[in-house]
Amino acid sequence: MRRHLVTALVSLPAAVLVLLGLPLALERDDQAVRQLTHARMEQARQMKDLAVEVARGGGSATARQRIADFQDRTGGRVQVYDLTGRALVGALCILSADELREREPVQAALRGDVVDSAEQRVSWQAAELVVAVPVIEAGQMVAVIVICSFLDELQIDVLTQWTLIGVVALFALAVGAFLAEPLARWILRPIRHLERAARDFAAGDHHARVPVGQGPPELRVLAETFNHLAEQVQHQVHVQQSFVADASHQLRSPLVALFLRLENLEPYVDGAGAARLGLALAEADRMSRILNALLLLARSESQGQPRQPVDALAVLEERVASWRLVAAPKSVGIDIDTADEPDQLAAAIPGTLDQILDVFLDNALKVSPSGSRLRLRIVSDGPVVAVQCQDQGPGMSAADRSRACDRFWRGPDAAPDEGSGLGLAIAASLARANGGEILLECVPTGGLHAEVRLPAWQPQREPSASRPAIEPARG
């Protein structure tokens, strides 16, 4: 955009200079020719007495001297013709007397017509200017005065004017080009700040703001509007998170009390009532899990927690050791592939990678058939550390994978009391809080490939969230 703006700032003055300067230069050229033509015609009229004298008595020495003086003084060369077109007296010209007599101004004067200077169309590039005036004495035309003028000096003046106009135009363009770049930067600086703030805000940094004291007034108003909008969105998000956290926290105590009261009823209920009490206890337990998930989700969406180096392999081994106790009764094995990347440090908020892996393993064990195995491994590629989990379950369709990280979304085959639909939503939120992401892919041999991608720990600087492509594991 800056290149286009600089081009526009330079092109517009250039177009104005061409559209205005060129007609102005041409008009000055035409005006110079008209002024010279008008001056020569006035000078021809002032030499009326000379023409009358020559017409009556012939070319005397006095007449020739006056013509020579006029030529020395003005550069114009005078010719006097009688009514038949015969040259009586005059100075030397480029054209001969006969050739000069054939010129249209001379022919018109011999007919008694006067061509006004405004009606003559003479180019400044012509070799010679010719003006002719009939001499009237006592109501009768007695002679014709012709003045010839070289246009060398006029051409030099015209070229000088063109050069001056060109120098001024080039200087104006140079100044415009010199000022266009800083002017474009001054105009676009607020837009760059706005773009950066909008990108950071979209990435989850709700504290991103735009400086309001830079650029044109219109862009300052836009920056103030963006800041106001960002404050409103930040406030609403904070209110929503606080509400979820507060509501979940406040509901835990009465829910625990309800659960205990239901358990205390077991000695007093038998038969069909015991089965119904068991269903009530199951629903209370499910509500407790949902509340715990909501609390975890609210905490994961809060910003400002610093990232620290986390040993991804150590976390993976610790979580797998715990989940093997759950997988053993289901005859599901869990393998860790450490052949590729033995030790990897990820930049993450402490405790978040553990929770993400718990979600992966919990979901994988729910869908894994008896006798199958879960395969987990860590892959590193430059600034990214990825932890992958692959099961041998039924997998998910593309439509289901696109919605799997939505809150309270559950698969079409999920049992009514199976899960809360918040697991992957929590995992995705925790990954975003670390500057990473969650990927779900279908395995050609069957099953689901779940992957969390986190920034690798950089000791000298804050880890970036760049994510080069990493090939998922294939069974």
MARDO-223787 format. One record per residue (C-alpha): x, y, z. Coordinates in steps of 0.2 Angstrom, whole numbers, plus 5000, padded with zeros to 4 digits. Example, Ala and Ser with C-alpha at 12.3 -4.5 7.8 and 13.67 -1.06 7.14 Angstrom:
506249785039 506849955036 
This chain:
500050005000 501450125004 502150094986 500450144979 500350294990 502050354985 501650334967 500050424969 500950574978 502250584964 501050554949 499750684954 500950834954 501750764938 500150754930 499650934936 501350994929 501050914912 499250974911 499551144916 501451184912 501351124894 499851234889 500651374898 502251354889 501351344872 500351494876 501951594880 502651544864 501151594854 501051764864 502951794860 502651774841 501051884842 501952024851 503352024839 502152024824 501152164832 502752264835 503352244817 501652304810 501752454821 503452494815 502852474797 501452594800 502752724808 503752714792 502352784781 503252944777 504752844771 503652734759 502752894752 504452974749 505152814740 503552794730 503652974723 505553004721 506352824721 507552754733 508652904739 510152884750 509252954765 507952814763 509252684762 510152754777 508452754787 508152574782 509952524787 509752614804 508152524807 508952354803 510352394815 509252444829 507852314828 508552174817 507052194805 507352214786 506252334777 505652314759 504552444749 503452394735 502452494722 500652454718 501252334704 502252234716 503952294710 505252314724 505752504725 507052494739 507552384754 508752284764 509452114759 508251964765 508351774764 506951784751 507151874735 506052014731 505051904719 504851764732 504451884746 503051964735 502251794734 501951784753 500151794758 500451944769 501252044755 499851984743 498552044755 499352214757 499552234738 497652204737 497452344750 497052224764 497852224781 498052064791 497952094809 499352024820 498051924830 497451844814 499251784809 499751614813 501651604813 502551464822 504051514832 505051374823 504851464806 506451534798 505751714796 504251824800 503451924786 502252074789 501552194776 500552354778 499852454764 500252644764 498752754761 499052934755 497553054753 496352904752 497452814739 498652664742 500352724735 501452584742 501752424753 502952414767 503552244771 504652204786 505552034787 506251974804 507351824808 506651724823 508351664830 508251774845 506451734848 506851544847 508251564860 506951654871 505651524869 506951384872 507551474887 505751484894 505451294890 507051254899 506551364914 504851284915 505651114913 506951144927 505551214939 504451054935 505850934938 506251034954 504451014960 504450834955 506050804965 505350894980 503750794979 504650634977 505750674992 504250715003 503150574996 504050435006 504050525023 502250585020 501750405016 502550335031 501650475042 500050425034 500250245035 501050225052 499350225062 498750095050 500249985053 499950005072 498149965069 498549805059 499749745073 498549785087 497149695078 498249545074 498849535093 497049555099 496449415087 497849305094 497149335112 498149485118 496649585124 497849725131 498449775113 498049955109 498450085096 499350245099 498150385096 499350535093 500050485076 499450515058 498050625051 496550665062 495450545053 496650395057 496850465075 494950445077 495050275070 496350225083 495350295097 493850195090 494850035090 495450065107 493750095114 493149935105 494549835112 494149895129 492349855128 492749675121 494049655135 492749705148 491449585141 492649445140 493249475158 491449485164 491049325155 492549235162 492249295179 490349245178 490849065172 492149055186 491049125200 489549025195 490548865194 491348895210 489748945219 488848795212 490148665218 489748685237 487848645235 488148515222 489348425234 488048445248 486748365236 487848225232 488248185250 486348195254 485948075240 487247955247 486547965264 484947905257 485547735251 485247645268 483447705267 483047655249 482847485242 482147405227 481647515212 482047665223 483847615224 484047605205 483347785203 484447845217 485947775208 485347875192 485248025203 486948005210 487647975192 486848135186 487548235201 489348165198 489148215179 488648395185 490148395196 491248345182 490548485171 490748615184 492548565186 492848575167 492048745167 493248805180 494748735171 494148815155 493948985163 495648975170 496348925154 495649075145 496349195157 497949285150 499549355157 500249185164 502149175160 502749025150 504248925156 505248785149 504348615151 505148445148 503848375136 504548195137 504448195156 502748265157 502148135144 502947985153 502148045170 500448055162 500547895153 501047805169 499447865178 498347825163 499047645161 498147605177 496547655168 496947575152 497447405160 495647345164 495147385146 496647285139 497247445130 499147465129 500047635128 501647655120 502847805120 503947815104 505647905110 506747855095 506548015086 506748155099 507348105117 507348275125 506248425121 505848585130 504248665126 503748845131 502148825141 501248875156 501648745169 500248615171 499448655154 500248515144 499748385158 497948435156 498048435137 498748255137 497448205150 496148255137 496948165123 497148005133 495448005141 494648025124 495747895116 495347765129 493447795128 493447745109 494947615109 494347435107 495047295118 496747235113 497147395104 498647505108 498847695109 500447765101 501247935108 502748025102 503648195103 504148275086 505248435085 505448535070 506348705073 505348815084 503948695086 503748545098 502248425094 501548295106 500548165096 499348035101 498647905089 497247775093 496447635084 494647685087 493347725074 494047895070 493048055066 492348125050 493048285043 491448375049 491648305066 493448355067 493048535062 491848545077 492748435090 493448585099 491848675101 491148695118 489848555124 490048475107 489948285108 490048155095 488448085087 488847905094 489247975112 488147905126 487048025135 488048015151 489748005142 490848165144 490348345145 490948405128 492248515135 493748415135 494448465118 493848645120 494848655136 496348575127 496248695112 496048845124 497648785134 498548765118 498148945112 498649015129 500348945126 500449005108 500048845100 498648745093 497748575092 497648475076 496548325073 496848215058 496148045052 497347895051 497147795035 497247635044 495847685056 495847795072 496147975076 497748075076 497748205090 499248325091 499648475102 500948595094 501848715106 503248835104 504948765108 505848855122 507148985117 508249035131 508749205124 507049275119 505249245121 504649095111 503649135095 502149045089 502749005072 502148835066 503048755052 502248595045 502548435054 502148265047 500948175059 501347995064 500647855054 500247685060 
